[in-house]
Every structure is written in C-alpha cells, then in structure tokens.
C-alpha cells in the first residue's frame, strides 16, 4: 500500500520535472535571435481588419499633417516616412478612396461597405463614420 | 552718330520699363485667381516672434487662415514647433491646430504674450523619431548600457545589452533565474499607452539571455517597473496627449 503510494508520488514528481524541463526547453528555444520579432497580430474578422487598416491610414495622414501643415494629395505620399505600404481593402484588395482639400479635410472611404455589413464606412478627419 | 546710339538706348530702356510694369500688373491678377486663401502674414510673424522667445527649439512655423465669409475671424491657427524639448526628450515636430481661436490681442500687442482665450476645437500631434528616443535613453543611462530601437508598427522593438549592475534590485529579483553572467542581453517588443500627457509602456514580448520570459513574469516585471514618462507641454500651447501610435519612423502622439 505504502509502496504503491510512494510510486504514485514519485511518478507525479517525475512528470512535473519532465513538464518543467520541456517548458524550460521551449522558453530557451523561443529565445534565440531568430525570434527577435514582434508578436503576430492576426484577426479573421474582416470588419475588425478593415477598421484597423483605416485607422492606420488615418494616423499616417494625421502624422503627415503634423509635419507638413497640410494633408497629402494622395496616399502614396505617405510612403515611406509614415507608412511602409498602403494597405488594400481586406477581401476586395481594392485601394481605399482618398479625398482631401489639403488644408481642412480628408476622407478615407471603403469602396464596398456592404461587404463589411455597413451602408457607409469612412474616416473623415480622424473620425470613423460607420452607418 | 552718338545721338543715334543714345536714341537706340533710350528706346531699349523704355521697352524694358514697359515690360516690367506690364508684368507687375498682370501677375497679381493671375495669382489671385489661383489661390483665394486668406492669410494674415503680420499676425503670423508676430506670433512666431513671441513664441520663439518662449519656446526653445529649432524652428517655429505659424499658419493663420482667415475665414472666407468673415475676414476678421480666424478660421484656423496652426503652430508647428521643430526640435522642441519635451521634458528630457526632443520631439521632431509638435503641431497644434486651433479651430476658430480667439486670441488675446491685448496681451499680444502690449505684453507681447501669446494667449488663446478660447477655440471651437484643437488638434495636437507630436512626432518623435527613434533617434530622439535613443538619444534620450543614452542621456539617462551609463555608457556600458547599449539600447537600440526599431519601429515595427504597431510595436516598438528594443534591443538591449545591459550590465547586471545597472538593473534595479527589484527587477533583478524577478529576472534572477534568467541571468547567467554579468549582463542582460535580449529583446523586447513594446506598445505604448498615453493618458493625460503620461506615457506608459506595455511589453508584449521579452527575451532575456536566450530565454523567452513567460507572460506572468512579464506582467509582474511591468508592474514593478511602471515606467511612466511625462510628456512636457510647450507653454503657452495647450494640449493633452491621450493617444499614441507607432509609425514607420515616428512615435505619433495625439490628443
């Protein structure tokens, strides 16, 4: 009886040690210089994805304004200083529609808002409008 | 012969003056047709002069745009300050835009002070480059500490090589298991949060001496450090920073 309990206890200790060793090995393996990269940010929800892309674009336009005291005439002007590449609309891979009067107003519009469950979807002067 | 030459010279001179006068008459009409934008250069210059006295920076640009309906009303007033020190950090650009601002002209003319009494809205944007952040860190730590920054939106990546002697004991206690040798070498991917001009750092991934730091330890580490940086306000401009994003070349702070 006692021997059985001891065996069980030893078994648990060995198991905990193995799990611990595997975990330490995993942490060590994940700590190499090849893993010096930021965590992946992925979402399958196209609605979340499109809103995120529009927010990033709008932020870049606002940053362009902060530097130049005017909005860009076209989104391409944001590259490479404020954005690496201009994102395309998730799903349709179409370009976002961008309009600006350079000094007061800019608008980034989605070409097919119904695809994301909206009648209208755009960002105007940093404000998201979704109907 | 001499007479003839002088007549020729006189004619050429007359033709030149005629062309000059006609050009100067034509050009104002041409330009007014192109840009009906109303500005106020003397006011811009006055504000620039006053702000240059109050703010230590590389350059100040003031842009005053008047309302088309009422030229006595200011539509927008934008102030861009380049290379200004916000506390210990030097911001590449600080831009504040006031909509329909009411300027205290008494203070401006008499006391030579810039003051905005009210505005219908304002927008602030601060751009800080990675070089500015690295310079700021280098000024705060010892020479043996090596830290470099890379922006990978939405994260800022930090590569570090720090002697153990430079780590606070509280932090060291948490990282004790991962320290082998005399230094902490590794990587961190961080995000930023801003509220009421306070900038805080949130770590999303930390690697120290070839070990990925588990989430629970990372959170504990973050709570123990609680690094909050105050974003300096360039007086007399007023703004409250509540949003921060990492961009390709800049940390972009907005209100």
Interface residues (C-beta under 8 A of the other chain):
Chain A: X26 X27 X28 X30 X31 X32 X33 X35 X36 X37 X38 X39 X41 X56 X59 X60 X62 X63 X65 X66 X67 X69 X80 X81 X82 X83 X84 X103 X104 X126
Chain B: X37 X61 X63 X65 X76 X78 X80 X92 X93 X95 X123 X125 X126 X127 X152 X153 X154 X155 X157 X159 X186 X187 X189 X204 X205 X207 X208 X209 X210 X211 X212 X213 X214 X245 X247 X248 X249 X250 X252 X254
